[in-house]
Amino acid sequence: MSSTTQMVAGGVAAAAAGALYFLTSDTESLCQDVRDLKLLGGLKREMSEIAVRKHFSAVELFEKCAAAYPNRVSMVNVDESGAATPFSWREMDIYSNQVANWGLGLGLLPGDNVALVMDNRPEYVAIWAGMAKIGVRTALINTNLVGKNLEHCLKIADARAYIIGREHVAKCVELMDRLPGSNWFSSVTFKSMVTYPYQTDGSSLPAGFQELDEVVLSRNQSQPPRPGVSPVAPLLYIYTSGTTGLPKAAAVTSVRYTSAAKAFHMAFNITEEDRIYCCLPLYHSAAGMLGVGMSWASGATMVVRRKFSTRNYWRDCALYDCTVVQYIGELCRYLTLSPESPHDRQHRVRLAVGNGLRPDVWGKFVERFGVETIGEFYGATEGNTALVNLRNRYGSIGNLPRAVSKLGLAPFYLFQFDVEEEKVVRDKSGRCIRCGPNEVGEMLARIDTQKDPLSRFDGYRNKAATDKKIVRDVEKEGDQWFRTGDLLYYDKYGNYYFVDRIGDTFRWKGENVSTNEVAEVLNGFDGVQEANVYGVTIPHHDGRACMAALVVNPNFDATAFYKYNSENLPAYSRPVFLRLSTEMQITGTFKHQKVAWRKEGFDPSKVKDKLMMADNNAKTYVPVDDVLYNNIINDKLKAKL
């Protein structure tokens, strides 16, 4: 068949698929798809134009706001006492210019890196924006890290300068001799009302540290010459959470940063009249990329607090007239579990944007706090694709117009996945198999920069780690796709739903167990405040048994819990072991930490928390002591697991 004939045949097939789609769609879902197509099409056109430009930096969004709204408030810093300090766009722009000119004086060049370790405050954003103005990339370091993990992140940043908030100087001192470079600087603030037990004249700084604030404020306030930086060059390095090992530095390019910023600005009509409340860490993509990005794309004010507080969350929103809030992970659960307050509905918040809002919390959150729209999204810091819930669909992580998938134009697809082997399923010809509606599979995102410059996967600073995230020969020889590492499914309307993280899902008694789905059920029991589910190995048994770490109420009834599980979960997914803890271990971004607890398993010599095991004869949970533990691992139990 000639190439011309193939093209004609392909066009006819696409037209037929499109016609079938429109003929078989109901009016409401068709209208939703048309609206989504218009939004996504406009965004893709704009971002594709930016992606192929010779020079572009995301900091240009910031500069446009500074020019358009010089005297409006860009950011508000809320300190520990609740006092607020406003920063105008002009002030933020001037300070970032001074940071940029200081960097030039230090000898920093386009393509160099600096590392930033600092708690939330407006200066944090102004510092990395200033670095971006001279083409210098900033590695945003998790402020919760200490010791070897902190050393690892600073080392892979390959930084020529280290900018450390005064509140984190002490833990960095012991690392100075083990890291390259001698440019260590400490900053408190140039304006924020932040109080720390240190003087600001430099006299209390350890040897080797230099005071940054006064030096920067003495620099020229004019914008420095703009270097020629590519839109696909790294703008920032944002680290993965490290839930499955040491954190990895993911490259965030200007085109990716701008795509995220504009997507949320356009999808939820964020304007300069909005006020975005953020108590998430600015070193993470949710706050540092989406929160700041929405502000830069629209001119909206961003209200930042150093840390999340259930007591202050809605109080702050009411006091500072916020209209948009950000969440991540279990944050919404903590809010729904907090005591009721007059501030619960005394606010103007119309939109909550974030990811990780579980279905069992979703309804409670909306009903109690009166938030009209949930902007749940799906995406990875290092990923080359994303989903956004554009339809306010309960429980959905995002939507994709069905025509896009039917015509083969989707940037990603779900492929059948073997949970036991932990790899995608391939047919006899070696190709992966796409999933149909309601079929669980791994999301793979196409990497084809010739056809779509936005499909670029920039990966990590570590090449080996980058290569592990790419799967090849998926639908044809030589193609490349990004592995998200997540299991999802979609319904017939193009709404997508999260199932589990690969590695969290496990097999027991020949069945697949989704930790996410089991946790949702367990959280429905009255005595359970929070559940973290994972699989543990048992000698002489295949697969992994279900274990649940629980934060429970004082009146927790183990027998009633056993009965509840029997009535609400299939036998293979019921928790065999319980770990009753006083608090849940979470990452700095409110994700459950599973790796360490999975390794400790149900061994009472390693676990300080109370351990229990399902007794299927007594129909309750009984304590795990050394005797019972030895019987389990030596396969001497009388009852079947």
Backbone torsions as a table, in degrees:
resi	resn	phi	psi	omega
1	MET	NA	132.1	-179.0
2	SER	-70.9	161.9	179.2
3	SER	-62.8	-35.2	179.5
4	THR	-65.4	-44.2	178.9
5	THR	-62.3	-39.9	178.9
6	GLN	-62.6	-42.6	179.8
7	MET	-62.6	-43.9	179.4
8	VAL	-62.6	-45.0	-179.8
9	ALA	-61.4	-41.8	178.6
10	GLY	-63.8	-40.4	179.7
11	GLY	-64.9	-41.6	178.2
12	VAL	-63.0	-42.5	179.7
13	ALA	-63.1	-43.3	179.8
14	ALA	-64.1	-42.6	179.8
15	ALA	-63.3	-41.0	179.1
16	ALA	-63.8	-43.0	178.9
17	ALA	-63.0	-41.4	179.6
18	GLY	-64.9	-42.7	179.5
19	ALA	-62.9	-43.1	178.9
20	LEU	-61.1	-40.4	179.5
21	TYR	-59.3	-50.2	-177.0
22	PHE	-67.2	-33.1	-179.1
23	LEU	-73.0	-27.3	-174.5
24	THR	-104.0	9.2	-178.3
25	SER	-101.0	138.4	174.3
26	ASP	-75.9	160.3	-171.0
27	THR	-60.4	-46.2	-176.3
28	GLU	-63.0	-48.8	-178.0
29	SER	-68.7	-31.8	177.3
30	LEU	-64.8	-42.8	177.7
31	CYS	-62.8	-40.1	177.6
32	GLN	-61.9	-44.3	-179.7
33	ASP	-62.6	-40.6	-179.9
34	VAL	-64.3	-42.4	177.7
35	ARG	-61.9	-44.3	-179.2
36	ASP	-65.3	-41.3	179.3
37	LEU	-61.4	-41.0	-180.0
38	LYS	-63.2	-44.7	179.4
39	LEU	-64.9	-50.9	-176.8
40	LEU	-66.3	-37.2	179.0
41	GLY	-64.5	-42.8	178.6
42	GLY	-63.7	-42.6	179.5
43	LEU	-64.2	-44.4	-177.4
44	LYS	-64.5	-40.8	178.7
45	ARG	-60.8	-46.6	-178.4
46	GLU	-64.0	-43.9	-176.9
47	MET	-73.7	-31.8	177.2
48	SER	-65.1	-37.0	177.1
49	GLU	-64.3	-40.3	178.8
50	ILE	-67.7	-39.9	-175.4
51	ALA	-61.2	-30.2	-177.4
52	VAL	-98.2	2.3	175.5
53	ARG	-67.8	152.7	-179.8
54	LYS	-71.4	-42.4	-178.3
55	HIS	-132.4	134.5	174.5
56	PHE	-169.3	140.8	173.1
57	SER	-133.1	141.6	180.0
58	ALA	-61.1	-21.9	-179.9
59	VAL	-64.7	-15.2	175.9
60	GLU	-63.1	-30.6	175.5
61	LEU	-61.1	-44.7	179.3
62	PHE	-61.7	-44.7	-177.9
63	GLU	-66.3	-34.7	177.3
64	LYS	-64.7	-39.5	177.5
65	CYS	-66.2	-40.6	178.9
66	ALA	-62.2	-35.0	178.6
67	ALA	-75.8	-37.2	-176.2
68	ALA	-81.9	-34.1	-174.9
69	TYR	-129.4	53.6	-171.7
70	PRO	-56.1	-35.2	-174.6
71	ASN	-101.4	-3.0	175.0
72	ARG	-77.7	161.7	-177.3
73	VAL	-81.2	124.9	176.9
74	SER	-86.7	-51.2	-178.5
75	MET	-139.0	151.7	175.9
76	VAL	-124.8	127.3	176.1
77	ASN	-97.2	124.3	176.5
78	VAL	-106.1	117.2	-176.6
79	ASP	-87.5	-176.0	-174.4
80	GLU	-62.7	-27.6	179.9
81	SER	-84.0	-9.0	-177.2
82	GLY	96.4	-2.5	178.5
83	ALA	-73.4	144.2	-174.9
84	ALA	-115.4	141.3	175.7
85	THR	-124.2	116.2	-179.8
86	PRO	-85.0	147.8	176.1
87	PHE	-123.8	123.2	176.8
88	SER	-77.5	163.8	175.9
89	TRP	-61.1	-36.7	179.4
90	ARG	-63.9	-43.7	179.5
91	GLU	-62.5	-43.8	179.7
92	MET	-62.8	-40.4	-179.0
93	ASP	-66.7	-44.2	179.9
94	ILE	-62.6	-45.8	-178.7
95	TYR	-63.7	-40.6	178.7
96	SER	-65.2	-34.3	175.0
97	ASN	-63.1	-41.4	179.2
98	GLN	-65.6	-38.6	175.4
99	VAL	-61.8	-44.4	-180.0
100	ALA	-61.0	-46.1	-179.2
101	ASN	-68.0	-32.6	173.9
102	TRP	-64.4	-43.1	178.9
103	GLY	-60.7	-40.6	177.4
104	LEU	-63.0	-40.4	178.4
105	GLY	-64.9	-27.6	178.3
106	LEU	-78.1	-11.5	-179.5
107	GLY	93.4	14.1	178.8
108	LEU	-71.5	141.4	-176.3
109	LEU	-122.4	157.2	174.8
110	PRO	-53.3	131.7	-178.0
111	GLY	97.8	-13.3	174.7
112	ASP	-73.9	163.5	179.1
113	ASN	-121.1	146.9	168.0
114	VAL	-126.6	155.8	177.8
115	ALA	-111.3	138.4	-177.5
116	LEU	-124.4	120.6	177.1
117	VAL	-124.1	103.7	-173.0
118	MET	-160.1	143.2	176.0
119	ASP	-70.5	166.1	-179.8
120	ASN	-56.8	129.0	167.1
121	ARG	-175.4	158.0	-175.8
122	PRO	-55.8	-33.8	-180.0
123	GLU	-58.9	-30.0	178.8
124	TYR	-56.1	-49.8	-179.2
125	VAL	-67.2	-42.0	-178.6
126	ALA	-63.2	-33.9	-179.8
127	ILE	-66.3	-50.3	-177.7
128	TRP	-73.3	-26.6	174.4
129	ALA	-65.6	-39.9	176.9
130	GLY	-63.1	-40.7	176.7
131	MET	-62.9	-40.5	-179.2
132	ALA	-64.1	-30.1	-179.8
133	LYS	-64.5	-22.1	178.4
134	ILE	-112.6	15.5	174.8
135	GLY	78.3	16.9	179.2
136	VAL	-95.7	134.5	-178.6
137	ARG	-90.3	142.1	179.5
138	THR	-111.8	128.6	174.2
139	ALA	-90.8	117.2	-177.4
140	LEU	-89.9	109.3	-171.4
141	ILE	-93.1	135.0	176.0
142	ASN	-60.3	120.1	-175.4
143	THR	-74.0	-11.0	179.1
144	ASN	-82.8	-12.4	-175.1
145	LEU	-74.9	146.8	174.9
146	VAL	-141.0	168.1	171.6
147	GLY	55.6	-132.8	-173.4
148	LYS	-64.2	-36.8	179.2
149	ASN	-66.0	-40.5	177.5
150	LEU	-66.7	-42.5	178.4
151	GLU	-60.8	-42.9	178.7
152	HIS	-58.0	-48.0	-177.6
153	CYS	-66.6	-39.1	178.0
154	LEU	-68.6	-36.1	-177.5
155	LYS	-68.8	-45.0	-177.4
156	ILE	-74.9	-11.1	175.8
157	ALA	-70.1	-22.9	179.9
158	ASP	52.2	49.5	-171.5
159	ALA	-85.7	143.5	172.4
160	ARG	-89.7	-15.5	177.1
161	ALA	-149.7	147.7	179.8
162	TYR	-119.6	121.3	178.6
163	ILE	-109.6	112.7	-171.4
164	ILE	-117.8	123.8	172.8
165	GLY	-59.8	142.7	-176.0
166	ARG	-55.3	-28.0	-178.9
167	GLU	-70.5	-11.1	-177.9
168	HIS	-120.2	8.8	-177.6
169	VAL	-62.8	-44.7	-172.7
170	ALA	-56.7	-41.6	-176.3
171	LYS	-78.5	-12.0	179.1
172	CYS	-92.3	-19.2	-175.4
173	VAL	-57.4	-44.9	-176.0
174	GLU	-69.8	-12.9	-178.5
175	LEU	-95.5	-12.6	-170.9
176	MET	-57.6	-41.8	-176.9
177	ASP	-72.2	-17.3	-176.4
178	ARG	-99.3	2.6	-178.2
179	LEU	-119.5	148.7	-178.6
180	PRO	-70.3	152.5	175.7
181	GLY	87.1	157.1	-178.3
182	SER	-125.1	10.1	-178.2
183	ASN	-90.9	85.4	178.8
184	TRP	-109.9	124.7	-176.7
185	PHE	-128.4	145.0	178.9
186	SER	-117.7	136.6	-179.6
187	SER	-129.4	139.1	172.5
188	VAL	-100.9	-64.2	-177.3
189	THR	179.2	158.7	169.0
190	PHE	-106.6	-12.8	-179.3
191	LYS	-150.0	-34.9	-174.1
192	SER	-55.9	146.5	176.2
193	MET	-82.4	79.8	-177.9
194	VAL	-119.7	126.3	-179.0
195	THR	-113.5	125.4	176.5
196	TYR	-130.7	154.0	-177.5
197	PRO	-77.1	51.1	178.1
198	TYR	-138.6	150.7	170.6
199	GLN	-76.6	163.5	-178.3
200	THR	-110.5	6.8	-178.7
201	ASP	-91.9	4.0	178.0
202	GLY	91.2	-11.1	-175.3
203	SER	-68.2	-24.3	-178.1
204	SER	-94.1	-1.0	-178.4
205	LEU	-74.6	141.3	176.7
206	PRO	-64.5	159.5	178.5
207	ALA	-58.2	136.9	179.8
208	GLY	99.1	-18.7	177.2
209	PHE	-92.6	142.6	176.5
210	GLN	-116.2	145.1	177.9
211	GLU	-73.0	130.5	-175.8
212	LEU	-96.7	-40.0	-167.5
213	ASP	-57.1	-53.4	-176.3
214	GLU	-65.6	-35.2	-179.9
215	VAL	-64.8	-45.5	-179.0
216	VAL	-64.6	-44.0	-176.9
217	LEU	-67.0	-14.0	178.3
218	SER	-89.9	-4.3	-175.5
219	ARG	-82.7	165.8	179.2
220	ASN	-60.1	137.0	-178.6
221	GLN	-87.4	-5.4	-177.3
222	SER	-77.6	152.0	178.1
223	GLN	-67.6	131.7	179.9
224	PRO	-74.1	165.2	177.0
225	PRO	-59.0	137.3	-178.5
226	ARG	-81.3	122.6	176.1
227	PRO	-75.8	159.3	178.8
228	GLY	-83.0	89.8	-176.7
229	VAL	-104.7	133.7	-179.9
230	SER	-71.8	145.1	177.2
231	PRO	-64.4	-19.1	179.4
232	VAL	-103.0	11.9	172.6
233	ALA	-82.6	150.5	178.9
234	PRO	-58.6	135.8	173.2
235	LEU	-98.7	-44.4	-178.6
236	LEU	-138.9	160.8	164.9
237	TYR	-116.4	118.1	178.2
238	ILE	-114.5	131.4	-171.3
239	TYR	-88.7	142.5	171.7
240	THR	-64.9	160.5	-171.4
241	SER	-69.1	-19.9	179.5
242	GLY	78.9	21.5	179.1
243	THR	-68.4	-21.6	-178.8
244	THR	-119.8	26.6	-179.3
245	GLY	144.6	-166.2	178.9
246	LEU	-65.7	143.0	179.3
247	PRO	-58.8	147.7	176.6
248	LYS	-115.8	141.5	-179.3
249	ALA	-85.2	109.9	179.8
250	ALA	-92.7	133.2	180.0
251	ALA	-79.9	126.8	175.1
252	VAL	-111.8	113.3	-178.3
253	THR	-84.7	166.5	178.4
254	SER	-63.0	-37.3	-178.7
255	VAL	-69.5	-36.0	176.9
256	ARG	-69.4	-42.8	179.5
257	TYR	-60.5	-46.2	-178.2
258	THR	-67.5	-36.8	177.4
259	SER	-59.5	-47.7	-179.9
260	ALA	-64.0	-44.4	-178.9
261	ALA	-60.2	-49.4	-176.7
262	LYS	-71.9	-33.4	-179.9
263	ALA	-59.6	-47.9	-178.0
264	PHE	-74.9	-35.6	175.7
265	HIS	-59.5	-45.6	-178.3
266	MET	-75.6	-41.5	-175.1
267	ALA	-65.3	-36.6	-174.1
268	PHE	-116.7	16.8	174.4
269	ASN	51.6	49.6	175.8
270	ILE	-74.4	129.5	-178.6
271	THR	-126.4	178.4	179.6
272	GLU	-67.8	-12.5	178.4
273	GLU	-85.0	-12.4	-179.7
274	ASP	-78.2	157.1	175.1
275	ARG	-131.8	118.0	-172.6
276	ILE	-98.6	121.8	179.1
277	TYR	-93.9	129.1	-177.7
278	CYS	-139.4	117.8	172.8
279	CYS	-118.5	12.2	174.8
280	LEU	-81.2	154.4	-178.2
281	PRO	-66.4	132.9	-178.1
282	LEU	-70.6	-10.3	176.4
283	TYR	-79.1	-9.0	-177.4
284	HIS	-100.7	153.6	-175.3
285	SER	-63.7	-30.9	-178.9
286	ALA	-59.7	-46.2	-179.8
287	ALA	-89.1	-48.9	-173.6
288	GLY	-69.7	-28.4	-178.9
289	MET	-106.2	-51.5	-177.1
290	LEU	-78.8	-46.8	-179.2
291	GLY	-63.4	-56.4	178.5
292	VAL	-63.3	-40.1	-179.1
293	GLY	-61.4	-44.2	177.3
294	MET	-59.2	-39.8	178.6
295	SER	-64.4	-47.1	-178.7
296	TRP	-65.9	-34.4	-177.1
297	ALA	-77.1	-18.6	-172.2
298	SER	-123.9	-22.1	-172.9
299	GLY	88.7	6.8	179.3
300	ALA	-67.0	152.3	176.5
301	THR	-81.8	140.4	177.5
302	MET	-113.5	123.0	179.2
303	VAL	-101.3	117.4	-175.6
304	VAL	-115.9	138.3	172.3
305	ARG	-120.3	150.3	-174.1
306	ARG	-59.7	-45.1	-177.8
307	LYS	-142.5	158.4	177.2
308	PHE	-67.8	138.9	176.8
309	SER	-143.4	122.6	179.0
310	THR	-63.3	-35.1	-177.6
311	ARG	-68.6	-35.5	-174.2
312	ASN	-98.1	-10.0	-171.0
313	TYR	-56.6	-61.1	-176.9
314	TRP	-76.6	-27.1	175.0
315	ARG	-61.2	-45.9	178.5
316	ASP	-61.8	-43.1	-178.6
317	CYS	-60.5	-40.6	178.9
318	ALA	-71.6	-44.9	-175.4
319	LEU	-65.5	-37.5	-176.1
320	TYR	-105.9	16.1	170.6
321	ASP	55.0	45.8	-178.6
322	CYS	-78.2	145.7	-179.8
323	THR	-115.9	-16.6	180.0
324	VAL	-132.8	137.1	176.5
325	VAL	-124.3	158.2	175.8
326	GLN	-115.3	146.7	176.4
327	TYR	-141.1	166.8	173.7
328	ILE	-160.3	150.1	174.7
329	GLY	54.1	-128.9	-173.4
330	GLU	-89.9	7.0	-177.0
331	LEU	-55.2	-43.9	-178.0
332	CYS	-65.7	-34.2	177.3
333	ARG	-63.3	-43.4	179.6
334	TYR	-61.1	-36.5	178.7
335	LEU	-67.8	-40.9	-179.4
336	THR	-70.3	-24.8	178.9
337	LEU	-85.3	-11.6	-177.9
338	SER	-73.9	154.8	178.5
339	PRO	-58.8	145.6	179.2
340	GLU	-62.6	147.8	-175.5
341	SER	-140.7	151.1	175.7
342	PRO	-59.6	-22.0	-178.2
343	HIS	-79.3	-9.4	-174.8
344	ASP	-53.0	-36.9	-179.1
345	ARG	-126.3	6.8	178.4
346	GLN	-91.3	60.5	-178.8
347	HIS	-150.7	172.1	-179.7
348	ARG	-112.6	21.1	-177.9
349	VAL	-66.0	122.5	-179.7
350	ARG	-107.0	-17.1	-172.0
351	LEU	-145.3	133.6	172.1
352	ALA	-116.6	122.5	-177.2
353	VAL	-113.5	131.4	177.9
354	GLY	172.3	-169.2	175.3
355	ASN	-142.2	154.2	-180.0
356	GLY	94.5	14.3	176.6
357	LEU	-79.4	110.0	-175.9
358	ARG	-74.0	148.3	-179.5
359	PRO	-56.3	-33.4	-178.0
360	ASP	-72.5	-13.5	178.4
361	VAL	-104.3	-28.5	-173.1
362	TRP	-48.0	-58.0	-176.9
363	GLY	-62.7	-41.6	179.8
364	LYS	-62.5	-41.1	-178.8
365	PHE	-64.3	-47.7	-178.6
366	VAL	-64.5	-45.1	-176.9
367	GLU	-65.6	-43.7	-175.7
368	ARG	-73.6	-41.7	-170.8
369	PHE	-103.3	-3.5	172.1
370	GLY	66.0	31.0	178.2
371	VAL	-84.0	122.7	-172.8
372	GLU	-68.5	-42.6	-171.6
373	THR	-125.9	132.9	174.3
374	ILE	-105.9	114.8	179.4
375	GLY	-95.5	62.0	178.6
376	GLU	-66.9	139.4	178.3
377	PHE	-136.9	166.8	176.9
378	TYR	-130.1	134.3	177.2
379	GLY	175.0	158.6	177.4
380	ALA	-115.2	148.1	179.8
381	THR	-52.7	-42.1	-175.3
382	GLU	-92.6	-4.1	-171.6
383	GLY	-73.9	167.1	179.6
384	ASN	-112.9	13.9	177.3
385	THR	-151.3	168.2	-178.8
386	ALA	-159.9	165.1	174.9
387	LEU	-131.4	145.9	176.4
388	VAL	-133.1	135.6	177.4
389	ASN	-77.0	90.1	-176.1
390	LEU	-81.4	-10.7	-171.9
391	ARG	-110.4	5.7	-177.7
392	ASN	56.6	38.8	-176.7
393	ARG	-82.1	123.8	-177.3
394	TYR	-55.8	126.1	173.9
395	GLY	80.9	-7.6	-174.9
396	SER	-88.4	143.3	177.8
397	ILE	-92.4	-3.2	178.6
398	GLY	159.6	168.9	-177.1
399	ASN	-131.8	151.7	174.4
400	LEU	-137.1	124.2	178.4
401	PRO	-53.0	133.3	-172.4
402	ARG	-64.5	-29.5	-179.7
403	ALA	-61.9	-34.4	-179.4
404	VAL	-62.0	-44.0	179.4
405	SER	-70.9	-44.2	-176.6
406	LYS	-63.2	-31.7	-179.4
407	LEU	-90.0	5.7	177.8
408	GLY	73.1	23.4	-175.0
409	LEU	-104.4	2.3	-177.3
410	ALA	-68.7	143.7	177.7
411	PRO	-75.2	-9.5	-179.6
412	PHE	-149.3	162.2	171.7
413	TYR	-145.1	162.4	173.0
414	LEU	-96.0	137.1	-178.7
415	PHE	-124.8	145.6	-179.3
416	GLN	-55.4	141.5	-173.0
417	PHE	-134.2	136.4	177.4
418	ASP	-94.4	107.3	-175.6
419	VAL	-64.8	-39.0	-177.3
420	GLU	-67.8	-43.1	-179.7
421	GLU	-85.0	-13.8	-178.1
422	GLU	54.8	52.1	175.3
423	LYS	-155.9	159.3	-179.8
424	VAL	-68.8	148.8	-179.8
425	VAL	-82.3	138.3	177.5
426	ARG	-120.1	148.2	178.5
427	ASP	-83.2	-172.4	-176.7
428	LYS	-62.9	-26.6	179.4
429	SER	-87.9	1.3	177.4
430	GLY	87.2	9.1	-179.8
431	ARG	-99.7	152.4	-179.7
432	CYS	-77.3	159.2	-172.2
433	ILE	-114.7	120.9	179.5
434	ARG	-67.9	147.9	177.9
435	CYS	-87.6	151.8	172.3
436	GLY	-96.2	-178.8	178.9
437	PRO	-56.2	140.0	177.3
438	ASN	64.9	15.2	176.6
439	GLU	-106.1	125.3	-175.8
440	VAL	-76.4	134.3	177.8
441	GLY	-158.3	171.1	178.1
442	GLU	-83.9	137.0	175.0
443	MET	-79.1	124.0	173.3
444	LEU	-117.4	136.4	-178.1
445	ALA	-112.7	128.4	-175.6
446	ARG	-63.5	137.0	173.1
447	ILE	-112.3	103.8	-179.0
448	ASP	-151.9	81.7	-173.3
449	THR	-70.3	-18.9	177.7
450	GLN	-68.9	-40.3	178.6
451	LYS	-88.0	-32.8	-177.0
452	ASP	-143.1	100.9	-178.4
453	PRO	-62.1	-19.5	-179.6
454	LEU	-79.9	-8.4	-179.5
455	SER	-84.5	2.4	-178.6
456	ARG	-57.8	134.6	175.6
457	PHE	-110.5	112.5	-175.2
458	ASP	-89.0	-20.1	172.7
459	GLY	67.1	-147.0	-174.4
460	TYR	-115.9	174.5	174.5
461	ARG	-70.9	-19.1	178.8
462	ASN	-96.5	116.5	-175.2
463	LYS	-64.4	-39.7	-179.0
464	ALA	-62.4	-40.5	178.5
465	ALA	-66.6	-35.4	177.5
466	THR	-64.4	-45.7	-177.7
467	ASP	-62.6	-31.1	-179.9
468	LYS	-66.6	-21.2	-177.7
469	LYS	-91.8	4.3	-178.8
470	ILE	-113.6	129.4	174.2
471	VAL	-114.1	140.1	-173.2
472	ARG	-116.2	164.6	177.7
473	ASP	55.5	44.6	-177.7
474	VAL	-75.2	-54.1	-179.7
475	GLU	-118.6	-15.6	173.5
476	LYS	-156.8	160.7	-176.6
477	GLU	-62.3	129.3	175.2
478	GLY	90.5	-8.0	-179.9
479	ASP	-75.5	160.9	-178.0
480	GLN	-131.6	138.2	179.7
481	TRP	-135.5	145.5	176.2
482	PHE	-82.2	130.3	177.4
483	ARG	-87.7	115.5	179.4
484	THR	-75.8	-28.4	-177.1
485	GLY	78.7	15.2	-177.8
486	ASP	-123.2	144.0	176.2
487	LEU	-99.6	128.5	-177.6
488	LEU	-134.9	170.7	166.2
489	TYR	-146.3	163.3	178.2
490	TYR	-131.8	154.1	178.5
491	ASP	-96.2	-178.6	-174.3
492	LYS	-69.6	-11.2	179.8
493	TYR	-97.7	2.1	-179.9
494	GLY	85.3	18.0	174.8
495	ASN	-92.0	132.4	-176.4
496	TYR	-104.8	149.0	-176.9
497	TYR	-135.3	138.5	178.9
498	PHE	-80.7	136.5	177.6
499	VAL	-107.1	-58.3	-178.0
500	ASP	-170.7	164.5	172.9
501	ARG	-85.1	135.0	177.6
502	ILE	-61.4	132.7	-174.1
503	GLY	103.5	-29.1	173.7
504	ASP	-85.4	-40.4	173.5
505	THR	-68.1	137.8	-177.9
506	PHE	-142.9	172.1	179.6
507	ARG	-111.8	138.7	177.4
508	TRP	-148.0	129.4	-177.5
509	LYS	56.5	36.5	176.3
510	GLY	77.7	8.4	-178.4
511	GLU	-122.5	152.1	175.8
512	ASN	-81.8	134.1	179.3
513	VAL	-117.0	121.9	176.6
514	SER	-93.4	116.5	-179.2
515	THR	-61.3	-35.2	-177.9
516	ASN	-65.8	-44.2	-178.2
517	GLU	-68.4	-39.8	179.0
518	VAL	-65.2	-42.5	-179.5
519	ALA	-60.8	-38.2	178.7
520	GLU	-61.4	-39.6	178.2
521	VAL	-68.3	-46.0	-178.0
522	LEU	-62.8	-35.8	179.3
523	ASN	-66.8	-13.8	178.1
524	GLY	-81.8	-8.7	179.0
525	PHE	-79.0	135.5	-173.5
526	ASP	-57.4	-34.1	-175.8
527	GLY	-84.4	-3.2	-177.1
528	VAL	-102.8	124.9	176.1
529	GLN	-88.4	-36.9	-177.3
530	GLU	-157.8	140.7	-178.5
531	ALA	-128.3	137.1	175.8
532	ASN	-127.1	115.0	-171.9
533	VAL	-109.0	139.7	178.1
534	TYR	-155.4	167.7	-179.2
535	GLY	-103.4	141.8	179.1
536	VAL	-126.3	146.2	179.6
537	THR	-83.9	146.0	176.7
538	ILE	-127.0	125.7	178.8
539	PRO	-52.9	143.5	177.5
540	HIS	72.4	11.7	178.9
541	HIS	-131.4	142.4	176.9
542	ASP	-80.6	151.4	175.9
543	GLY	75.1	-157.7	179.8
544	ARG	-131.3	139.4	179.8
545	ALA	-88.2	150.6	-178.4
546	CYS	-75.0	129.1	175.6
547	MET	-129.2	139.0	-178.3
548	ALA	-124.7	123.0	169.7
549	ALA	-87.2	126.8	-173.8
550	LEU	-126.2	139.4	163.1
551	VAL	-101.1	118.8	-170.5
552	VAL	-121.0	163.2	174.7
553	ASN	-75.5	159.9	-179.9
554	PRO	-59.0	-27.2	-177.4
555	ASN	-96.0	23.2	-179.1
556	PHE	-56.6	128.6	-177.7
557	ASP	-110.6	108.5	-175.8
558	ALA	-64.8	-35.5	-179.6
559	THR	-69.5	-42.1	177.8
560	ALA	-65.9	-34.3	178.9
561	PHE	-67.7	-41.1	176.8
562	TYR	-59.8	-45.9	-179.7
563	LYS	-62.7	-42.6	179.5
564	TYR	-60.5	-44.0	179.8
565	ASN	-65.1	-39.5	180.0
566	SER	-62.9	-32.1	-177.3
567	GLU	-86.2	-19.1	-171.1
568	ASN	-120.5	-8.1	-178.7
569	LEU	-132.7	143.6	173.3
570	PRO	-65.3	156.5	-173.3
571	ALA	-55.3	-39.3	-175.2
572	TYR	-71.0	-18.7	-177.5
573	SER	-108.8	5.5	177.5
574	ARG	-75.3	141.5	178.8
575	PRO	-60.8	124.9	174.7
576	VAL	-82.5	-35.7	-179.2
577	PHE	-125.2	148.1	175.0
578	LEU	-122.3	144.6	173.1
579	ARG	-124.4	108.3	-176.2
580	LEU	-92.1	109.7	-174.3
581	SER	-115.3	154.5	178.5
582	THR	-79.5	-24.5	177.0
583	GLU	-151.7	153.2	-178.3
584	MET	-88.3	138.6	174.8
585	GLN	-81.0	122.7	179.8
586	ILE	-131.8	161.6	175.6
587	THR	-81.7	178.0	178.7
588	GLY	-65.8	-11.9	179.1
589	THR	-114.2	28.1	171.2
590	PHE	63.8	30.4	173.0
591	LYS	-99.5	145.0	178.9
592	HIS	-67.6	135.5	176.2
593	GLN	-91.9	117.5	-174.5
594	LYS	-111.3	-28.2	-168.4
595	VAL	-59.9	-50.1	-177.2
596	ALA	-63.3	-42.9	-178.6
597	TRP	-69.8	-33.0	176.7
598	ARG	-63.5	-40.0	179.3
599	LYS	-67.1	-37.9	-179.8
600	GLU	-71.0	-28.9	176.9
601	GLY	59.1	-134.7	-177.0
602	PHE	-116.8	26.6	-179.2
603	ASP	-81.8	112.3	-177.3
604	PRO	-64.2	-18.3	177.9
605	SER	-77.8	-16.9	-180.0
606	LYS	-106.5	-22.9	-174.5
607	VAL	-106.4	122.1	179.0
608	LYS	-82.0	-25.9	179.2
609	ASP	-69.9	162.9	177.5
610	LYS	-69.5	131.2	179.5
611	LEU	-110.5	141.4	177.6
612	MET	-137.1	157.6	-179.6
613	MET	-133.4	145.2	178.2
614	ALA	-69.0	126.1	174.6
615	ASP	-106.7	102.1	-173.5
616	ASN	-74.3	-14.1	174.8
617	ASN	-81.2	-46.8	-179.8
618	ALA	-81.7	-12.3	-179.3
619	LYS	56.6	52.6	177.3
620	THR	-158.7	-176.9	173.3
621	TYR	-108.8	134.8	-178.1
622	VAL	-118.5	153.6	-179.6
623	PRO	-63.0	143.7	175.5
624	VAL	-97.1	111.0	175.5
625	ASP	-109.0	-176.3	-177.2
626	ASP	-61.3	-37.7	-179.1
627	VAL	-64.9	-49.5	-179.5
628	LEU	-64.1	-40.4	179.6
629	TYR	-59.5	-45.8	179.6
630	ASN	-64.9	-37.3	176.3
631	ASN	-63.1	-37.5	-179.3
632	ILE	-66.6	-51.2	-174.1
633	ILE	-73.8	-18.9	177.5
634	ASN	-99.3	9.4	176.0
635	ASP	58.3	45.3	-178.9
636	LYS	-114.2	15.2	178.3
637	LEU	-70.4	140.1	177.8
638	LYS	-77.6	-37.5	-179.5
639	ALA	-90.7	151.4	177.7
640	LYS	-76.1	146.8	175.7
641	LEU	-77.8	NA	NA
